[in-house]
């Protein structure tokens, strides 16, 4: 361990002000890649094609994909459709959804789909991690509302990020907002610390009680990435050991930003340069 590294009693690294520039560079590239993917989202496009385009963009930028080779994973993105909560594998057969009448047999997008694309890149040793929702053509009104609530829940969580607050305050803000909209918060997955490493303390829960958990301090870097379901919060992992789906086959959505705690609030590292973070923007 670097002798100069500052770590809290909970094992959370505190980065220096100069480190914010590295995180902004990595976060900007990850967000730019997701901006560039947006025009490709259309019926008939496959998730394998989207992932191949993302890998090419990472290579073109001279960066490294953090996910290729991570615990045996082989792709530059996770692409999660409809009731897939997270870690959907590009190119794999799309899991059957409740009341799915599309006749889908492979990984082609079809009209009415919603999907999350999650990308993590490494730029000069810094990790940029972000995900956002996309929609394929015209989608159902309840799917549109799920996307909006999930986005707004993320922003409620980010609004709670400032020194002196706790990680429980972040989770509580997200949970309170989502449940007030009669939706549920997935509890089986959480955000995480990052910076010079992909995953590190803390675990950032998207539910909780105010005033609980570690106290936020200037220099903490972490992701906030709530997964919100239209139905119940329970999930299950498929036989590929990656893909997580809702147990009740209800729709799920997710948005993710990487943030850093500042002296009086936070900075978002993964803002969309083109203003396309939400599928109705840009």
SULBELDA-V626003 format. One record per backbone hydrogen bond with DSSP energy under -0.5 kcal/mol. NH is the residue of the N-H (numbers start at 1). CO is the residue of the C=O. Records with the same first field share a line. If there is no record, write none. Layout:
NH=CO, CO
This chain:
5=2
6=14
7=5
8=12
11=8
13=11, 201
14=6
15=13, 219
19=16
20=17
21=18
23=19
24=20
25=21
26=22
27=23
28=24
29=25
30=26
31=27
32=28
33=29
34=30
35=31
36=32
37=33
38=34
40=37
41=37, 38
42=40
44=109
45=42
47=107
50=46
51=47
52=48
53=49
54=50
55=51
56=52
57=53
58=54
59=55
60=56
61=57
62=59
63=58
64=122
66=120
67=120
69=67, 73
70=67
71=69
72=69
73=70
78=118
79=88
80=116
81=79
82=114
84=81
85=83, 244
86=244
90=88
92=89
94=106
98=249
100=97
101=99
109=45
112=136
113=110
115=134
116=80
117=132
118=78
119=130
121=128
122=64
123=121, 126
126=123
127=195
128=121
129=127
130=119
131=256
132=117
134=115
136=113
137=135
144=140
145=141
146=142
147=143
148=144
149=145
150=146
151=147
152=148
153=149
154=150
155=151
156=152
157=153
158=154
159=155
160=156, 157
161=158
162=160
163=262
164=216
165=162
167=214
168=212
169=166
170=166
171=167
172=168
173=169
174=170
175=171
176=172
177=173
178=174
179=175
180=176
181=177, 178
182=179
183=178
184=229
186=184, 227
191=204
193=200, 202
194=221
195=197
200=193
204=191, 202
205=203
212=209
216=165
219=261
220=217
222=259
223=192
224=257
228=226, 253
229=184
230=251
231=251
236=245
238=243
241=238
244=86
245=236
246=83
247=234
249=246
252=82
253=228
255=226
256=131
257=224
259=222
260=267
261=220
262=265
267=260
269=258, 267
270=258
271=268
275=272
281=278
